[in-house]
């Protein structure tokens, strides 16, 4: 469009120049000469404006002039718009934008041909490969550069994938180690709990065998159960024990831990020890825990 306007302005300027020449040749220039001069000036301004506009559009579209051909004419065509190439020859040099700088390329271009139909015989193009094409966002790049870039991208992807796999393997090893440690800790706790209950049974046997001795019985001398809430389950044989087993175990425990029975059995020794109130309070707590556990079942 700008090209046609520019051509029209040039024709008008030529016509105005002819009118001025004819009027000046009469030695009496009239109103036609003044009008022709004004029109010629306006045409000159229009030609300059359209020329600037055309160059701006070409720069925005990423187009550089290319020269060549038998008749030596030069023209410009867009890299994306498919504009007609007006170069009058078969061979020429074309400049293209590769994303960071302008590069010159030699090739064969036909008259009135678009960029998509240009026959570049001396340039090897690689397009449409990779995430953004072998050349990234560029329209065209050399094959060697594109292949090298693609190889670098693949190597980088493989490196990150290898690092991610190593991270995953380390995390799996840590999780496995944590799981093994939990199992070991659980086993240690079970072993420690079993030892504490075994010591509880041994101390109760010693206490009952020396019930009538004259030695004082202090708070620390009483074999307290390691876990009051677990006492009934342990005495009955576990959480899956039958109701009858739990009932019998409850009666055995109450016979041992009922406050009245315990204090009457060891009263003399407890009075000698001086911890009667503290022992009575703890014995009552154990008896209450037994009753709550039996009721919950």
Backbone bond lengths (Angstrom), bond angles and torsions (degrees), N, CA, C in turn:
res aa  C-N    CA-C-N  psi(-1)  N-CA   C-N-CA  omega(-1)  CA-C   N-CA-C  phi
1 X - - - 1.461 - - 1.519 110.55 -
2 X 1.346 117.69 -49.42 1.468 120.81 178.64 1.520 111.50 -61.85
3 X 1.340 115.64 -35.34 1.465 119.20 179.45 1.524 110.80 -63.77
4 X 1.327 116.84 -42.75 1.475 120.06 -179.80 1.529 111.04 -66.73
5 X 1.360 116.14 -40.26 1.478 118.57 177.83 1.524 110.20 -62.45
6 X 1.308 116.71 -40.61 1.465 120.88 -179.72 1.532 110.49 -64.26
7 X 1.332 116.16 -42.71 1.471 118.92 178.33 1.534 111.46 -63.23
8 X 1.363 115.34 -38.93 1.472 118.89 178.93 1.523 111.07 -65.26
9 X 1.333 116.57 -40.78 1.467 119.99 178.37 1.521 111.54 -64.74
10 X 1.332 117.00 -37.85 1.464 119.97 177.85 1.526 110.51 -63.57
11 X 1.346 116.64 -41.72 1.473 119.60 178.00 1.518 110.77 -62.95
12 X 1.346 116.51 -42.88 1.472 119.49 178.47 1.533 110.98 -62.38
13 X 1.337 116.50 -40.24 1.463 119.71 179.45 1.523 110.90 -62.77
14 X 1.330 115.64 -40.75 1.475 119.11 178.00 1.529 110.83 -62.76
15 X 1.328 116.51 -42.50 1.468 119.75 179.58 1.529 110.89 -63.35
16 X 1.332 116.64 -42.38 1.474 119.90 178.96 1.525 110.94 -63.61
17 X 1.319 116.74 -37.52 1.466 120.04 179.06 1.531 110.92 -64.38
18 X 1.349 115.43 -40.01 1.480 118.77 178.53 1.519 110.42 -63.63
19 X 1.356 117.92 -43.94 1.472 121.26 -179.79 1.517 110.12 -62.23
20 X 1.337 117.94 -43.86 1.459 120.69 178.60 1.531 111.29 -60.65
21 X 1.340 116.37 -40.50 1.470 119.29 -179.18 1.525 110.43 -65.01
22 X 1.330 117.47 -42.33 1.473 119.99 -179.28 1.516 111.28 -67.32
23 X 1.336 117.43 -40.55 1.462 119.14 -179.54 1.518 111.67 -69.86
24 X 1.320 116.97 -35.08 1.469 119.89 179.05 1.526 110.83 -70.83
25 X 1.348 116.89 -31.67 1.471 119.83 179.97 1.519 112.28 -66.66
26 X 1.305 120.34 -19.19 1.474 122.85 -179.87 1.528 111.93 -81.70
27 X 1.283 119.78 -6.44 1.466 125.20 -177.19 1.502 112.92 64.94
28 X 1.315 115.70 2.04 1.462 119.49 174.24 1.532 109.59 -133.50
29 X 1.251 116.13 73.86 1.480 116.63 -178.46 1.511 111.08 -64.74
30 X 1.323 115.55 135.38 1.465 121.47 -178.49 1.519 111.74 -110.18
31 X 1.345 112.13 -153.50 1.467 118.15 -176.81 1.515 111.35 -66.76
32 X 1.325 117.11 -29.05 1.475 119.24 179.32 1.527 111.82 -62.58
33 X 1.317 117.90 -37.13 1.466 121.06 -179.96 1.517 111.36 -66.54
34 X 1.354 115.85 -42.76 1.475 118.99 178.77 1.519 110.92 -64.12
35 X 1.334 116.59 -42.58 1.472 119.52 178.46 1.509 112.17 -65.05
36 X 1.350 115.83 -37.30 1.458 118.63 179.69 1.513 111.04 -66.44
37 X 1.380 116.08 -39.53 1.456 118.49 177.92 1.534 111.29 -61.94
38 X 1.347 116.12 -44.30 1.476 119.17 179.50 1.530 111.40 -63.54
39 X 1.343 115.91 -42.15 1.467 119.06 179.32 1.517 111.07 -65.59
40 X 1.390 116.04 -37.71 1.446 119.04 179.17 1.530 110.93 -64.10
41 X 1.342 115.41 -39.72 1.474 118.62 178.63 1.529 110.96 -64.47
42 X 1.340 116.05 -42.93 1.474 119.05 178.69 1.527 111.38 -64.09
43 X 1.326 116.14 -39.59 1.468 118.91 178.13 1.529 111.22 -63.85
44 X 1.344 115.95 -39.98 1.464 118.73 177.50 1.519 111.99 -61.04
45 X 1.355 114.76 -42.93 1.477 118.01 177.94 1.526 110.44 -63.37
46 X 1.337 116.99 -42.48 1.469 120.37 179.71 1.513 112.30 -63.47
47 X 1.367 115.46 -40.69 1.472 118.38 179.30 1.530 110.45 -63.08
48 X 1.336 115.87 -42.33 1.475 118.93 179.49 1.539 110.72 -64.29
49 X 1.352 116.02 -42.08 1.466 119.07 -178.96 1.524 111.39 -64.62
50 X 1.336 116.79 -44.37 1.467 119.14 179.92 1.526 111.55 -66.26
51 X 1.346 116.99 -35.04 1.466 119.18 177.76 1.527 111.10 -63.63
52 X 1.345 115.15 -44.46 1.476 118.93 178.17 1.517 110.36 -63.03
53 X 1.353 116.39 -42.54 1.465 119.54 -179.49 1.522 111.73 -63.59
54 X 1.335 116.71 -40.08 1.460 119.92 179.68 1.531 110.71 -64.47
55 X 1.319 116.94 -41.94 1.463 119.05 179.07 1.532 111.32 -65.97
56 X 1.341 115.66 -36.63 1.478 118.25 178.51 1.529 111.09 -65.40
57 X 1.351 115.66 -42.42 1.470 119.35 179.01 1.528 110.82 -63.98
58 X 1.351 115.36 -41.98 1.464 118.29 178.07 1.522 111.66 -61.68
59 X 1.327 116.98 -40.45 1.471 119.63 179.60 1.528 110.72 -66.52
60 X 1.332 117.54 -40.70 1.474 120.34 178.45 1.513 110.88 -63.47
61 X 1.305 117.26 -40.84 1.469 121.24 179.98 1.519 112.96 -78.11
62 X 1.334 118.79 -0.62 1.467 120.87 177.17 1.509 112.28 74.62
63 X 1.321 119.33 40.97 1.464 122.03 -174.76 1.523 108.75 -116.03
64 X 1.292 117.67 135.01 1.459 124.59 170.66 1.526 108.57 -117.64
65 X 1.288 114.41 152.08 1.466 117.87 176.90 1.512 110.15 -68.05
66 X 1.295 115.23 148.93 1.462 119.19 173.21 1.509 107.34 -125.79
67 X 1.321 115.30 145.45 1.458 121.55 -176.34 1.505 109.28 -117.60
68 X 1.289 117.53 158.36 1.457 121.37 176.67 1.506 109.80 142.45
69 X 1.341 114.53 178.55 1.446 118.64 178.83 1.508 110.59 102.80
70 X 1.304 114.55 162.59 1.461 120.81 -176.64 1.509 110.92 -67.92
71 X 1.355 120.77 -39.68 1.453 122.67 -174.59 1.515 112.33 -89.40
72 X 1.384 118.86 -3.30 1.451 120.44 171.85 1.501 114.44 77.50
73 X 1.352 121.96 9.06 1.461 123.12 179.10 1.520 110.23 -76.81
74 X 1.324 118.40 151.16 1.465 123.10 177.77 1.509 109.16 -120.94
75 X 1.335 115.29 153.03 1.458 120.20 -179.63 1.519 107.79 -152.70
76 X 1.343 117.78 -179.24 1.476 123.44 178.35 1.500 108.45 -139.06
77 X 1.315 115.04 146.42 1.469 118.87 175.05 1.508 107.78 -144.92
78 X 1.341 117.20 147.92 1.461 123.23 -175.31 1.509 111.07 -76.31
79 X 1.337 113.72 150.48 1.462 119.50 179.51 1.509 112.09 -80.05
80 X 1.340 118.41 -16.74 1.464 119.75 -177.91 1.508 112.95 -127.27
81 X 1.283 118.80 -17.28 1.448 119.59 -172.54 1.490 114.84 -91.78
82 X 1.326 119.56 -11.87 1.450 121.52 178.63 1.510 112.39 74.76
83 X 1.371 119.90 29.09 1.456 122.19 -179.22 1.519 110.26 -69.59
84 X 1.350 116.28 153.81 1.463 120.07 -177.43 1.515 110.20 -70.12
85 X 1.321 116.90 137.83 1.465 123.42 174.33 1.508 108.32 -94.17
86 X 1.334 115.45 123.78 1.454 119.74 -174.15 1.525 112.49 -103.75
87 X 1.297 118.11 17.31 1.471 119.46 179.24 1.509 109.45 -67.13
88 X 1.306 116.19 134.55 1.462 120.23 -176.76 1.497 112.16 -94.46
89 X 1.253 121.36 61.76 1.444 122.48 177.82 1.503 110.24 -172.54
90 X 1.290 116.58 179.21 1.452 120.60 -175.85 1.521 111.77 -99.31
91 X 1.345 119.15 -26.97 1.451 121.71 -176.88 1.520 109.36 -117.45
92 X 1.350 116.70 149.75 1.455 119.90 179.66 1.506 110.40 -171.47
93 X 1.338 114.69 178.74 1.458 122.31 178.91 1.513 108.87 -116.89
94 X 1.302 116.18 132.57 1.469 121.10 -176.06 1.523 109.20 -120.00
95 X 1.339 117.19 135.40 1.469 122.01 177.43 1.522 108.94 -105.31
96 X 1.312 116.07 131.84 1.472 121.01 -179.46 1.515 109.21 -129.67
97 X 1.347 115.73 155.96 1.477 123.34 179.57 1.515 108.45 -96.35
98 X 1.332 117.80 120.66 1.466 121.77 -177.43 1.517 113.06 -98.21
99 X 1.321 117.34 11.99 1.450 120.68 178.57 1.509 112.81 107.28
100 X 1.332 118.66 -23.33 1.458 121.24 179.78 1.526 113.22 -133.74
101 X 1.349 117.43 -22.29 1.455 120.06 -179.43 1.524 108.87 -160.15
102 X 1.357 116.08 166.95 1.458 121.67 176.71 1.526 109.12 -87.07
103 X 1.327 116.22 137.31 1.464 121.70 178.70 1.516 108.81 -127.10
104 X 1.330 116.81 142.60 1.474 122.37 179.62 1.512 109.16 -94.87
105 X 1.333 115.06 138.68 1.465 120.96 179.87 1.527 108.37 -133.35
106 X 1.304 115.56 139.58 1.455 121.70 177.80 1.511 109.27 -100.18
107 X 1.348 115.67 143.12 1.448 119.16 -179.95 1.509 111.07 -176.39
108 X 1.303 115.63 -176.91 1.466 122.51 179.12 1.507 108.23 -105.09
109 X 1.329 117.81 130.56 1.458 124.06 -179.66 1.522 108.21 -129.30
110 X 1.301 115.98 131.51 1.445 120.01 178.24 1.506 111.73 -86.27
111 X 1.327 118.72 158.66 1.450 123.23 177.03 1.519 110.14 -67.27
112 X 1.372 115.10 141.32 1.467 121.66 177.92 1.526 111.40 55.28
113 X 1.316 117.38 43.50 1.470 121.25 -178.73 1.506 108.54 -116.32
114 X 1.310 116.37 144.83 1.461 121.31 177.63 1.519 109.26 -82.90
115 X 1.340 113.99 169.81 1.468 118.29 -178.55 1.513 110.11 -64.58
116 X 1.340 116.92 -39.79 1.454 119.75 -178.56 1.505 112.64 -63.20
117 X 1.371 116.84 -25.21 1.462 120.27 -178.08 1.511 112.57 -101.61
118 X 1.352 117.05 4.19 1.467 119.42 -179.24 1.512 109.94 -67.03
119 X 1.312 114.32 136.36 1.463 120.09 -177.90 1.512 108.51 -98.70
120 X 1.336 116.85 97.24 1.452 120.82 -179.82 1.526 107.79 -95.37
121 X 1.322 114.35 107.78 1.462 118.89 -174.93 1.520 112.25 -86.81
122 X 1.354 117.94 -24.03 1.457 120.39 -174.11 1.516 113.24 -104.63
123 X 1.339 119.06 6.78 1.450 122.32 -176.90 1.511 108.81 -124.08
124 X 1.298 117.12 130.87 1.467 122.81 177.59 1.513 108.00 -99.77
125 X 1.327 118.38 114.74 1.456 123.16 -177.49 1.521 109.39 -102.95
126 X 1.346 115.20 144.36 1.458 122.20 174.34 1.508 106.68 -130.66
127 X 1.308 118.09 119.12 1.452 122.29 -177.28 1.521 109.72 -133.46
128 X 1.361 114.60 157.22 1.454 120.75 168.12 1.504 115.98 74.49
129 X 1.355 119.10 22.84 1.453 120.40 177.90 1.512 108.51 -120.93
130 X 1.337 117.54 153.27 1.449 121.47 -177.95 1.508 111.09 80.99
131 X 1.332 115.58 -175.04 1.459 120.67 -177.80 1.519 110.59 -63.87
132 X 1.364 118.36 -41.44 1.445 122.59 178.49 1.518 110.39 -122.65
133 X 1.322 117.90 25.47 1.450 121.37 -173.99 1.513 109.79 90.77
134 X 1.294 115.58 159.60 1.454 118.68 178.79 1.523 110.51 -56.78
135 X 1.299 116.81 -34.76 1.458 120.26 -179.39 1.499 113.55 -94.27
136 X 1.327 119.74 16.39 1.460 121.33 -177.74 1.507 109.38 71.47
137 X 1.333 116.97 -126.29 1.452 120.38 -179.60 1.523 111.93 -93.63
138 X 1.331 119.56 0.51 1.445 121.14 179.10 1.525 110.54 -72.28
139 X 1.316 114.69 152.60 1.460 119.12 179.78 1.529 110.78 -70.57
140 X 1.302 117.52 -36.23 1.462 119.53 -176.33 1.527 109.09 -159.17
141 X 1.325 116.15 142.69 1.458 121.41 178.50 1.522 107.62 -140.48
142 X 1.318 114.33 166.39 1.464 118.79 175.44 1.523 110.12 -68.01
143 X 1.312 115.32 147.94 1.460 120.14 -175.60 1.530 111.74 -63.81
144 X 1.339 117.46 -42.00 1.466 120.09 -178.24 1.521 111.40 -63.60
145 X 1.349 116.26 -43.94 1.465 119.28 178.71 1.518 110.60 -64.54
146 X 1.333 115.88 -41.64 1.462 119.33 -179.30 1.524 111.51 -65.12
147 X 1.331 116.02 -42.14 1.465 119.34 179.56 1.528 110.94 -65.71
148 X 1.330 116.93 -40.49 1.470 119.70 178.35 1.518 110.78 -63.76
149 X 1.327 115.80 -41.21 1.461 118.71 178.30 1.512 110.98 -64.96
150 X 1.319 117.64 -42.06 1.457 120.54 177.97 1.518 112.43 -61.78
151 X 1.342 116.44 -40.23 1.464 119.93 178.12 1.523 111.09 -65.17
152 X 1.346 117.08 -39.23 1.469 119.27 177.45 1.519 111.06 -64.61
153 X 1.325 116.76 -40.96 1.463 119.46 179.00 1.522 111.28 -64.17
154 X 1.343 116.69 -42.82 1.463 119.20 178.61 1.527 111.06 -64.34
155 X 1.347 116.60 -40.75 1.468 119.33 178.66 1.526 111.22 -62.85
156 X 1.324 116.30 -39.41 1.466 119.39 178.84 1.522 111.14 -66.56
157 X 1.341 116.76 -42.25 1.460 119.70 177.22 1.521 111.69 -61.74
158 X 1.328 116.35 -42.56 1.471 119.37 178.11 1.525 111.40 -63.87
159 X 1.334 116.50 -37.75 1.464 119.28 179.33 1.526 111.09 -64.47
160 X 1.347 116.55 -45.01 1.470 118.87 178.72 1.522 111.19 -65.35
161 X 1.318 117.03 -38.44 1.466 119.34 178.52 1.528 110.76 -63.54
162 X 1.348 116.39 -39.46 1.466 119.89 178.30 1.518 111.22 -65.27
163 X 1.336 116.96 -40.79 1.461 119.92 178.20 1.533 111.14 -65.24
164 X 1.324 116.60 -40.64 1.461 119.11 178.36 1.521 111.36 -63.76
165 X 1.347 116.20 -40.20 1.470 119.24 177.62 1.525 110.96 -63.54
166 X 1.347 116.86 -40.40 1.465 119.81 177.63 1.525 111.35 -64.26
167 X 1.344 116.37 -40.94 1.471 119.27 177.45 1.521 111.06 -62.05
168 X 1.329 115.79 -42.79 1.463 119.40 179.62 1.529 111.07 -63.61
169 X 1.342 116.12 -41.17 1.465 119.38 179.12 1.522 111.26 -64.39
170 X 1.341 117.23 -41.10 1.467 119.67 177.56 1.520 111.35 -63.49
171 X 1.338 116.91 -41.08 1.461 120.01 179.20 1.519 111.18 -64.91
172 X 1.336 116.58 -38.37 1.474 119.35 177.69 1.530 110.83 -64.87
173 X 1.336 116.39 -40.46 1.460 119.04 177.66 1.523 111.24 -64.03
174 X 1.336 116.24 -40.48 1.466 119.05 177.99 1.525 111.17 -63.99
175 X 1.340 116.00 -43.11 1.464 118.93 179.22 1.526 110.58 -63.15
176 X 1.340 116.34 -41.85 1.461 119.24 178.28 1.522 111.12 -63.44
177 X 1.337 115.72 -40.86 1.467 118.99 178.77 1.520 111.01 -64.48
178 X 1.348 116.06 -40.83 1.463 118.95 178.18 1.523 111.17 -63.95
179 X 1.336 116.73 -40.49 1.460 119.49 178.83 1.526 111.29 -64.44
180 X 1.337 116.00 -42.61 1.468 118.95 177.85 1.522 111.28 -63.14
181 X 1.339 115.88 -39.29 1.463 118.86 179.37 1.529 111.02 -65.04
182 X 1.343 116.16 -39.14 1.461 119.17 177.52 1.525 111.26 -62.14
183 X 1.326 115.79 -41.97 1.470 119.43 178.62 1.529 110.25 -62.74
184 X 1.341 115.46 -43.75 1.463 118.52 179.04 1.518 111.70 -63.98
185 X 1.329 116.71 -42.23 1.464 119.60 179.16 1.523 110.94 -64.02
186 X 1.347 116.24 -40.40 1.463 119.39 178.64 1.526 110.83 -63.63
187 X 1.330 115.25 -40.46 1.460 118.38 178.84 1.533 111.13 -65.68
188 X 1.335 116.30 -39.21 1.459 119.37 177.90 1.527 111.01 -64.60
189 X 1.334 116.11 -40.51 1.459 119.12 179.08 1.524 111.22 -64.90
190 X 1.326 116.12 -42.81 1.463 119.17 178.12 1.533 110.90 -62.20
191 X 1.314 115.76 -41.37 1.464 119.18 179.39 1.523 111.02 -65.41
192 X 1.326 116.28 -42.05 1.462 120.23 178.72 1.526 110.99 -65.29
193 X 1.348 115.97 -40.87 1.467 119.47 178.56 1.526 110.87 -63.73
194 X 1.319 116.04 -41.17 1.468 119.26 179.14 1.525 111.13 -63.26
195 X 1.335 116.08 -39.21 1.464 119.12 178.50 1.523 110.92 -65.29
196 X 1.319 117.13 -40.10 1.470 119.88 -179.56 1.531 111.51 -65.48
197 X 1.340 117.04 -40.21 1.467 119.48 178.23 1.536 110.97 -69.24
198 X 1.316 116.76 -35.63 1.470 119.14 176.82 1.529 110.85 -65.23
199 X 1.312 116.53 -41.61 1.461 119.44 177.09 1.532 110.64 -65.50
200 X 1.329 117.22 -35.42 1.479 121.87 177.30 1.531 110.37 -60.16
201 X 1.335 117.06 -45.24 1.469 120.41 179.07 1.529 111.12 -64.75
202 X 1.327 116.75 -42.90 1.468 119.73 -179.12 1.533 111.23 -63.35
203 X 1.333 117.25 -42.59 1.458 120.42 -178.67 1.534 111.59 -68.04
204 X 1.352 116.25 -32.86 1.461 117.76 177.96 1.541 110.68 -69.26
205 X 1.286 116.52 -37.18 1.464 118.64 176.60 1.529 111.13 -62.29
206 X 1.333 116.34 -41.50 1.463 119.78 178.11 1.525 111.18 -67.03
207 X 1.326 117.20 -39.75 1.458 120.01 -179.67 1.527 112.30 -64.94
208 X 1.326 116.75 -43.36 1.460 120.00 -179.53 1.540 111.61 -69.39
209 X 1.330 115.36 -32.68 1.468 117.23 179.29 1.531 112.17 -70.83
210 X 1.355 116.26 -24.27 1.464 120.86 -179.82 1.516 111.68 -110.93
211 X 1.341 117.08 31.22 1.466 119.92 -176.63 1.519 111.64 -64.60
212 X 1.327 118.55 -34.10 1.473 122.05 -175.55 1.518 113.42 -96.66
213 X 1.337 117.68 9.56 1.465 119.84 -179.86 1.527 109.74 -74.59
214 X 1.306 116.93 162.06 1.460 120.54 -178.68 1.513 113.93 -92.59
215 X 1.323 119.19 11.59 1.457 121.41 179.65 1.529 110.63 -79.73
216 X 1.327 118.76 144.96 1.477 121.36 179.73 1.533 111.52 -68.14
217 X 1.317 116.76 146.39 1.472 123.25 178.31 1.525 107.91 -113.03
218 X 1.307 114.55 110.88 1.466 119.96 -179.82 1.534 110.17 -98.86
219 X 1.342 115.18 175.44 1.478 121.01 -176.85 1.525 111.00 -61.16
220 X 1.332 116.78 -42.71 1.466 119.90 -177.65 1.520 112.23 -74.13
221 X 1.297 118.01 -13.61 1.464 120.40 179.31 1.522 112.49 -83.21
222 X 1.319 118.18 -15.69 1.463 121.81 -179.09 1.527 108.88 -77.95
223 X 1.337 120.48 129.90 1.482 122.73 177.22 1.536 110.90 -78.04
224 X 1.284 115.82 86.59 1.471 120.05 -179.93 1.533 110.15 -73.05
225 X 1.339 116.40 147.08 1.478 118.83 178.80 1.528 110.52 -66.93
226 X 1.345 119.59 139.60 1.468 121.47 179.63 1.532 112.51 -58.00
227 X 1.344 117.59 -39.64 1.465 122.63 177.64 1.517 108.15 -137.15
228 X 1.313 116.14 115.20 1.464 118.72 -178.60 1.531 111.64 -63.98
229 X 1.365 116.99 -35.27 1.462 120.36 -178.50 1.526 111.92 -70.45
230 X 1.330 117.73 -23.60 1.465 121.55 -178.38 1.529 112.91 -94.53
231 X 1.339 116.31 -3.32 1.463 119.18 -174.21 1.522 112.10 -63.07
232 X 1.321 117.46 -46.02 1.464 120.28 -177.27 1.525 111.00 -67.83
233 X 1.329 118.46 -42.49 1.466 120.73 178.89 1.529 110.95 -61.46
234 X 1.314 117.01 -41.00 1.457 118.86 -179.44 1.527 111.65 -67.77
235 X 1.307 117.55 -42.17 1.456 120.56 -178.61 1.531 111.97 -69.33
236 X 1.365 116.79 -27.25 1.469 120.07 -179.30 1.519 112.72 -89.55
237 X 1.331 118.77 -9.89 1.456 121.10 178.44 1.507 114.95 105.22
238 X 1.319 119.52 9.26 1.458 122.04 177.83 1.515 112.76 122.23
239 X 1.332 115.80 175.62 1.464 121.18 -177.97 1.522 112.53 -68.50
240 X 1.321 118.13 -25.21 1.467 122.04 -178.10 1.533 112.62 -91.51
241 X 1.313 117.95 15.55 1.469 120.73 -179.54 1.524 110.35 -68.77
242 X 1.312 116.10 155.12 1.464 121.43 179.26 1.526 110.52 -75.22
243 X 1.314 115.73 165.52 1.464 120.30 179.94 1.532 111.05 -61.98
244 X 1.333 115.66 -38.02 1.474 118.67 -179.28 1.529 110.67 -65.03
245 X 1.334 116.67 -42.63 1.465 119.80 179.33 1.531 110.97 -64.37
246 X 1.321 116.42 -39.48 1.463 119.63 179.24 1.528 110.56 -66.55
247 X 1.325 116.64 -38.25 1.468 119.59 179.01 1.518 111.29 -64.51
248 X 1.327 116.73 -45.49 1.467 120.38 178.86 1.534 110.70 -63.61
249 X 1.322 116.73 -41.29 1.460 119.93 179.03 1.523 110.89 -65.27
250 X 1.322 116.34 -36.60 1.475 119.58 179.09 1.517 110.51 -63.71
251 X 1.320 116.99 -43.74 1.470 119.98 -179.71 1.533 110.79 -65.19
252 X 1.314 117.86 -38.12 1.460 119.98 177.85 1.534 111.35 -63.60
253 X 1.310 115.25 -43.73 1.466 119.18 -178.82 1.530 111.79 -67.82
254 X 1.349 116.24 -40.66 1.467 119.18 179.76 1.521 110.46 -65.46
255 X 1.308 116.04 -37.32 1.468 119.61 178.17 1.525 110.73 -61.29
256 X 1.325 116.41 -30.69 1.462 119.78 -179.80 1.521 111.72 -87.23
257 X 1.344 118.07 -39.96 1.460 121.19 -169.28 1.523 114.40 -106.97
258 X 1.286 120.19 1.19 1.468 119.14 176.54 1.529 108.33 -62.52
259 X 1.339 118.24 132.92 1.473 120.11 -175.23 1.526 113.67 -55.26
260 X 1.332 117.31 -45.51 1.467 119.06 -178.30 1.525 110.72 -64.01
261 X 1.334 118.13 -44.70 1.456 121.39 -178.57 1.525 110.91 -65.98
262 X 1.336 117.24 -43.57 1.456 120.70 -177.77 1.529 110.88 -64.64
263 X 1.343 117.30 -47.25 1.465 120.44 -176.73 1.533 111.91 -68.90
264 X 1.335 115.77 -35.74 1.464 117.77 178.83 1.528 111.32 -69.41
265 X 1.328 116.77 -31.23 1.445 120.89 -178.27 1.526 112.16 -75.51
266 X 1.317 117.02 -37.83 1.466 120.75 -175.84 1.540 111.71 -118.39
267 X 1.311 119.72 26.88 1.459 122.17 -173.50 1.535 112.00 -61.67
268 X 1.327 116.89 -47.71 1.464 119.73 -176.35 1.521 110.95 -61.62
269 X 1.296 117.85 -44.28 1.461 120.76 -178.57 1.530 111.19 -68.72
270 X 1.355 116.07 -37.00 1.464 120.03 179.95 1.520 110.77 -65.61
271 X 1.360 116.81 -39.93 1.455 119.51 179.44 1.513 111.32 -65.61
272 X 1.331 117.33 -35.01 1.448 120.10 176.92 1.530 111.54 -68.01
273 X 1.330 117.00 -32.45 1.467 120.44 -178.65 1.514 113.63 -75.06
274 X 1.325 119.05 -29.20 1.461 121.62 177.98 1.515 115.07 84.60
275 X 1.332 119.35 7.27 1.474 121.87 178.70 1.524 111.08 -112.49
276 X 1.332 118.39 37.45 1.458 121.77 -173.62 1.519 111.97 -62.27
277 X 1.345 117.91 -46.97 1.475 120.14 -177.10 1.537 111.23 -65.24
278 X 1.293 116.66 -42.85 1.469 120.72 -179.02 1.522 110.97 -65.90
279 X 1.344 116.84 -41.19 1.462 120.31 178.54 1.517 110.64 -67.17
280 X 1.322 117.86 -41.52 1.459 121.38 -179.63 1.531 111.14 -62.86
281 X 1.324 116.96 -39.02 1.465 120.80 179.21 1.527 111.09 -65.23
282 X 1.305 117.17 -44.24 1.477 120.57 -179.32 1.525 111.03 -69.17
283 X 1.318 118.77 -39.00 1.466 121.36 177.94 1.523 110.39 -63.27
284 X 1.318 118.64 -41.26 1.462 121.53 177.03 1.521 112.37 -62.47
285 X 1.349 117.71 -37.07 1.467 121.32 178.07 1.524 110.96 -65.83
286 X 1.334 117.45 -40.10 1.464 120.37 178.92 1.532 110.03 -65.58
287 X 1.327 118.21 -43.12 1.463 121.34 179.16 1.531 110.86 -62.87
288 X 1.305 117.86 -40.07 1.473 121.47 178.38 1.531 111.13 -65.60
289 X 1.321 118.01 -40.54 1.468 121.13 178.23 1.522 110.50 -63.99
290 X 1.321 118.83 -36.96 1.455 121.37 176.88 1.517 111.04 -64.18
291 X 1.316 117.30 -43.27 1.470 120.63 -179.33 1.515 110.83 -65.01
292 X 1.331 118.72 -41.64 1.463 121.67 179.00 1.530 111.31 -65.45
293 X 1.318 117.88 -40.83 1.455 120.97 179.70 1.521 111.16 -65.85
294 X 1.319 117.12 -40.88 1.467 120.14 178.96 1.527 111.51 -68.22
295 X 1.326 117.19 -38.21 1.468 120.46 177.54 1.516 112.94 -67.41
296 X 1.330 117.16 -35.33 1.467 120.38 179.24 1.505 112.16 -68.40
297 X 1.306 118.13 -28.40 1.456 120.94 179.13 1.506 110.57 -73.11
